Amino acid sequence: MVATFVLAFLLLQALPGDAIVARYASPELGLTEAQLDELRTVYGTDQPVWVQLGQSALGFLTGDLGTSLQSGAEVEELIASALPSTLALASLGFLAAVLLAVGIAVAATFSGAEWLRRAFRSLPPLFVSVPVFWLGIVLLQVVSFRLGLIPVINADPLEALVLPVLTLAVPIAAPLAQVLIRSIDDTVAEPFITVAKARGASPRWLLSKEVARNALLPTLTIAGVLFGELVAGAVVTETVFARTGLGRLTQEAVATRDIPVLQAIVVISAIGFVVINLLVDLVAPAIDPRLRKAVHA
């Protein structure tokens, strides 16, 4: 986490431009160069980089994430107001992606017709190649403007979530489905499945009792890695659908070079990534008893 914090700070400092100039040098404000220098002193951007790094690190350790250079608001207040919306979008998007991936994988493996199995197996490569912003715009055009199923303006909270969730779920479902299909294929080829079939086990019993548990572990591992995709997808999705959230806050902070906000979002995302992968590592032994034996050995 320390390396992530320092690297993020140095990369953000290397960005071109001056946030004070971007925010306050508008001719409409009429500030002089001396007044801009006073603002740099107030926000601490005139200090050497190593001093700013130390002040920023000390602030994070004490729970002070700094002040937004763009709005002047406390960064923790901005994140606290944006985080619930992003969490709701990411949670529902991930749930929809899991359901979509499981449906594709089961259909691609157990459909009766060969052409149907091939058609479902071609969906993950197709989904992963679809740009998120393009998918969001197409859904808006078709579902909202052409069909009129979901209003763009004055939609209730549930309606407003449908299209962003679909936009976020499709690209995440693609790698999940790909890994799940491969895991099911490998499990079906195992000798114990052949023995179970010879003893008269039905396809439904094999899927629920044997195949699903053995195929779940690789999928769970890739699901933890996909947290980064959720964060990146939220930036695009919230921008396309004009939703408030961490993604929209990130896009605005990048546009205005608001380093304190960007620094806080990067570090919080890194913490989330670590926590989710830790949870995956803790859950994995409960699914596969062989991992518990490896740990005890």
C-alpha positions as a printed NumPy array, in Angstrom:
array([[  0.   ,   0.   ,   0.   ],
       [  2.923,   2.352,   0.746],
       [  4.365,   1.695,  -2.719],
       [  0.942,   2.297,  -4.281],
       [  0.558,   5.569,  -2.405],
       [  4.019,   6.876,  -3.36 ],
       [  3.761,   5.748,  -6.992],
       [  0.299,   7.279,  -7.408],
       [  1.5  ,  10.565,  -5.875],
       [  4.558,  10.795,  -8.136],
       [  2.602,   9.901, -11.278],
       [ -0.063,  12.483, -10.48 ],
       [  2.588,  15.115,  -9.815],
       [  4.079,  14.343, -13.245],
       [  0.825,  15.278, -14.988],
       [  1.185,  18.391, -17.167],
       [ -0.508,  21.659, -16.224],
       [ -1.236,  23.583, -13.033],
       [ -4.443,  22.919, -11.123],
       [ -4.473,  26.428,  -9.636],
       [ -4.186,  27.966, -13.091],
       [ -6.866,  25.604, -14.46 ],
       [ -9.266,  26.55 , -11.64 ],
       [ -8.587,  30.234, -10.933],
       [ -6.828,  31.757, -13.983],
       [-10.086,  32.384, -15.827],
       [-10.296,  35.962, -17.168],
       [-13.759,  36.238, -15.585],
       [-12.199,  35.964, -12.105],
       [ -9.539,  38.548, -12.933],
       [ -6.963,  37.231, -10.439],
       [ -3.407,  38.544, -10.699],
       [ -0.307,  36.357, -10.71 ],
       [  0.407,  37.406,  -7.104],
       [ -3.067,  36.256,  -6.04 ],
       [ -2.529,  32.941,  -7.832],
       [  0.743,  32.531,  -5.905],
       [ -1.166,  33.141,  -2.659],
       [ -3.605,  30.377,  -3.615],
       [ -0.675,  28.023,  -4.332],
       [  0.596,  28.812,  -0.827],
       [ -2.839,  28.16 ,   0.702],
       [ -3.185,  24.761,  -1.015],
       [  0.498,  23.898,  -0.513],
       [  1.217,  23.322,  -4.211],
       [  4.212,  25.686,  -4.061],
       [  6.048,  23.32 ,  -1.718],
       [  8.701,  20.879,  -2.994],
       [  7.349,  17.508,  -4.106],
       [  8.871,  15.61 ,  -1.184],
       [  7.241,  18.041,   1.285],
       [  3.849,  17.605,  -0.415],
       [  4.347,  13.83 ,  -0.337],
       [  5.076,  13.893,   3.393],
       [  2.107,  16.156,   4.145],
       [ -0.193,  13.997,   2.02 ],
       [  1.012,  10.767,   3.678],
       [  0.609,  12.263,   7.163],
       [ -2.902,  13.395,   6.245],
       [ -3.895,   9.922,   5.045],
       [ -2.547,   8.347,   8.227],
       [ -4.632,  10.74 ,  10.33 ],
       [ -7.76 ,  10.429,   8.181],
       [ -7.357,  13.813,   6.476],
       [ -7.572,  13.261,   2.709],
       [ -6.998,  16.932,   1.929],
       [ -8.989,  19.619,   0.141],
       [-10.221,  19.54 ,  -3.439],
       [ -8.391,  22.127,  -5.538],
       [-11.416,  22.425,  -7.812],
       [-14.329,  22.798,  -5.401],
       [-12.602,  23.646,  -2.124],
       [-14.561,  20.901,  -0.357],
       [-12.979,  18.294,   1.89 ],
       [-12.021,  15.232,  -0.162],
       [-13.489,  12.807,   2.381],
       [-16.857,  14.582,   2.062],
       [-16.766,  14.312,  -1.753],
       [-15.939,  10.615,  -1.583],
       [-18.516,   9.927,   1.122],
       [-21.235,  11.476,  -1.037],
       [-20.145,   9.667,  -4.226],
       [-19.289,   6.242,  -2.817],
       [-22.835,   4.876,  -2.136],
       [-23.945,   5.43 ,  -5.731],
       [-20.843,   3.698,  -7.109],
       [-21.139,   0.815,  -4.66 ],
       [-24.763,   0.238,  -5.702],
       [-23.83 ,   0.354,  -9.397],
       [-20.768,  -1.888,  -8.982],
       [-22.567,  -4.441,  -6.786],
       [-25.544,  -4.784,  -9.124],
       [-23.271,  -4.759, -12.182],
       [-21.13 ,  -7.542, -10.761],
       [-24.204,  -9.58 ,  -9.762],
       [-25.664,  -9.187, -13.263],
       [-22.295, -10.149, -14.765],
       [-22.157, -13.342, -12.68 ],
       [-25.687, -14.336, -13.659],
       [-24.973, -13.607, -17.325],
       [-21.676, -15.525, -17.243],
       [-23.247, -18.569, -15.567],
       [-26.105, -18.585, -18.076],
       [-23.708, -18.389, -21.039],
       [-21.392, -21.077, -19.63 ],
       [-24.2  , -23.538, -18.862],
       [-25.82 , -22.977, -22.258],
       [-22.438, -23.273, -24.034],
       [-21.748, -26.602, -22.34 ],
       [-25.081, -28.352, -21.901],
       [-27.222, -27.11 , -24.809],
       [-28.566, -29.954, -26.913],
       [-27.614, -28.683, -30.379],
       [-23.981, -28.296, -31.413],
       [-24.629, -25.035, -33.31 ],
       [-26.247, -23.56 , -30.202],
       [-23.25 , -24.474, -28.022],
       [-20.919, -22.859, -30.567],
       [-23.07 , -19.732, -30.677],
       [-22.915, -19.307, -26.89 ],
       [-19.146, -20.005, -26.863],
       [-18.66 , -17.12 , -29.292],
       [-20.373, -14.628, -26.965],
       [-17.474, -14.02 , -24.479],
       [-14.973, -12.924, -27.204],
       [-17.709, -10.726, -28.668],
       [-18.601,  -9.139, -25.306],
       [-14.99 ,  -8.441, -24.319],
       [-14.398,  -6.58 , -27.588],
       [-17.355,  -4.231, -27.083],
       [-16.221,  -0.782, -25.812],
       [-18.088,   0.23 , -22.651],
       [-18.851,   3.76 , -23.827],
       [-20.179,   2.446, -27.185],
       [-22.431,  -0.087, -25.447],
       [-23.799,   2.594, -23.109],
       [-24.597,   4.935, -25.987],
       [-26.25 ,   2.141, -28.002],
       [-28.411,   1.116, -25.017],
       [-29.461,   4.736, -24.521],
       [-30.33 ,   5.149, -28.191],
       [-32.26 ,   1.881, -28.515],
       [-33.898,   1.375, -25.117],
       [-34.591,   4.986, -24.145],
       [-34.89 ,   7.02 , -27.363],
       [-36.171,   4.457, -29.899],
       [-38.259,   2.09 , -27.749],
       [-39.035,   4.526, -24.92 ],
       [-38.847,   1.761, -22.295],
       [-36.752,   3.703, -19.776],
       [-36.998,   7.499, -19.574],
       [-33.786,   9.49 , -19.765],
       [-35.212,  12.313, -17.62 ],
       [-37.125,  11.883, -14.357],
       [-36.492,   8.133, -14.177],
       [-37.024,   6.587, -10.748],
       [-33.9  ,   5.265,  -8.94 ],
       [-34.518,   1.668, -10.054],
       [-35.086,   2.587, -13.704],
       [-32.002,   4.803, -13.666],
       [-29.876,   1.815, -12.668],
       [-30.977,  -0.627, -15.391],
       [-28.941,   0.618, -18.349],
       [-25.768,   1.508, -16.364],
       [-25.849,  -1.949, -14.742],
       [-26.163,  -3.659, -18.146],
       [-23.368,  -1.496, -19.546],
       [-21.084,  -2.426, -16.668],
       [-22.071,  -6.116, -16.592],
       [-21.443,  -7.138, -20.208],
       [-17.645,  -6.6  , -20.392],
       [-17.18 ,  -8.146, -16.931],
       [-19.303, -11.185, -17.818],
       [-17.062, -11.976, -20.805],
       [-13.892, -13.14 , -18.949],
       [-16.02 , -14.751, -16.229],
       [-17.916, -16.81 , -18.807],
       [-14.706, -17.704, -20.669],
       [-13.028, -19.016, -17.511],
       [-16.181, -20.811, -16.391],
       [-16.602, -22.563, -19.764],
       [-12.977, -23.713, -19.693],
       [-13.3  , -24.91 , -16.089],
       [-16.487, -26.844, -16.869],
       [-14.807, -28.462, -19.897],
       [-11.815, -29.523, -17.773],
       [-14.058, -30.872, -15.004],
       [-16.32 , -32.789, -17.398],
       [-13.214, -34.506, -18.812],
       [-12.137, -35.781, -15.347],
       [-12.358, -39.585, -14.772],
       [-14.699, -39.243, -11.779],
       [-17.295, -37.576, -14.037],
       [-17.03 , -40.501, -16.47 ],
       [-17.558, -42.926, -13.584],
       [-20.56 , -40.948, -12.341],
       [-22.088, -40.997, -15.827],
       [-21.538, -44.749, -16.061],
       [-23.412, -45.153, -12.786],
       [-26.395, -43.339, -14.276],
       [-25.983, -39.816, -12.873],
       [-28.214, -37.312, -14.655],
       [-26.716, -34.186, -16.303],
       [-28.527, -31.973, -13.771],
       [-27.091, -33.93 , -10.824],
       [-23.587, -33.809, -12.306],
       [-23.837, -30.061, -12.87 ],
       [-25.108, -29.218,  -9.381],
       [-23.127, -31.736,  -7.302],
       [-19.818, -32.22 ,  -9.092],
       [-19.157, -29.831, -11.982],
       [-20.272, -26.555, -10.38 ],
       [-18.112, -26.863,  -7.243],
       [-14.967, -27.878,  -9.145],
       [-15.417, -25.199, -11.804],
       [-16.155, -22.419,  -9.307],
       [-12.645, -21.922,  -7.876],
       [-10.905, -20.569, -11.04 ],
       [-13.931, -18.344, -11.65 ],
       [-13.769, -16.983,  -8.1  ],
       [-10.092, -16.115,  -8.569],
       [-10.685, -14.193, -11.788],
       [-13.685, -12.474, -10.168],
       [-11.35 , -10.896,  -7.592],
       [ -9.041,  -9.659, -10.322],
       [-11.988,  -8.097, -12.16 ],
       [-12.459,  -5.497,  -9.416],
       [-10.166,  -3.224, -11.447],
       [-12.543,  -3.605, -14.383],
       [-15.415,  -2.486, -12.148],
       [-13.572,   0.728, -11.21 ],
       [-12.578,   1.511, -14.803],
       [-16.05 ,   0.621, -16.055],
       [-17.66 ,   2.859, -13.439],
       [-15.685,   5.87 , -14.717],
       [-17.013,   5.415, -18.261],
       [-20.515,   4.288, -17.282],
       [-21.17 ,   7.126, -14.833],
       [-19.88 ,   9.644, -17.371],
       [-22.067,   8.298, -20.207],
       [-25.205,   8.174, -18.026],
       [-24.388,  11.381, -16.088],
       [-24.551,   9.547, -12.758],
       [-22.932,  10.893,  -9.62 ],
       [-20.339,   8.568,  -8.16 ],
       [-16.641,   7.86 ,  -7.818],
       [-16.322,   7.315, -11.571],
       [-17.811,  10.715, -12.394],
       [-15.723,  12.285,  -9.596],
       [-12.594,  10.684, -11.099],
       [-13.39 ,  11.965, -14.579],
       [-13.895,  15.512, -13.268],
       [-10.732,  15.333, -11.143],
       [ -8.667,  14.207, -14.149],
       [-10.095,  17.018, -16.284],
       [ -9.213,  19.652, -13.66 ],
       [ -5.974,  18.003, -12.42 ],
       [ -7.439,  17.822,  -8.914],
       [ -4.592,  15.792,  -7.403],
       [ -5.905,  15.401,  -3.81 ],
       [ -9.139,  13.851,  -5.12 ],
       [ -7.329,  11.593,  -7.593],
       [ -4.833,  10.524,  -4.936],
       [ -7.607,   9.552,  -2.533],
       [ -9.544,   7.611,  -5.196],
       [ -6.435,   5.696,  -6.33 ],
       [ -5.504,   4.706,  -2.778],
       [ -9.08 ,   3.754,  -1.839],
       [ -9.367,   1.655,  -5.031],
       [ -6.091,  -0.094,  -4.178],
       [ -7.355,  -0.834,  -0.669],
       [-10.587,  -2.222,  -2.141],
       [ -8.622,  -4.414,  -4.55 ],
       [ -6.509,  -5.826,  -1.715],
       [ -9.532,  -6.464,   0.531],
       [-11.515,  -8.222,  -2.202],
       [ -8.615, -10.485,  -3.164],
       [ -8.029, -11.252,   0.518],
       [-11.684, -12.291,   0.83 ],
       [-11.286, -14.497,  -2.274],
       [ -8.247, -16.184,  -0.696],
       [-10.216, -16.774,   2.516],
       [-13.265, -18.183,   0.726],
       [-11.301, -20.465,  -1.644],
       [-10.415, -23.138,   0.982],
       [-14.084, -23.405,   1.92 ],
       [-14.864, -24.362,  -1.694],
       [-11.918, -26.653,  -2.383],
       [-10.894, -28.921,   0.558],
       [ -7.533, -29.59 ,  -1.143],
       [ -6.481, -26.01 ,  -0.36 ],
       [ -7.192, -26.566,   3.368],
       [ -4.946, -29.623,   3.307],
       [ -2.208, -27.631,   1.559],
       [ -2.39 , -24.902,   4.218],
       [ -2.24 , -27.392,   7.11 ],
       [  0.655, -29.266,   5.479]])
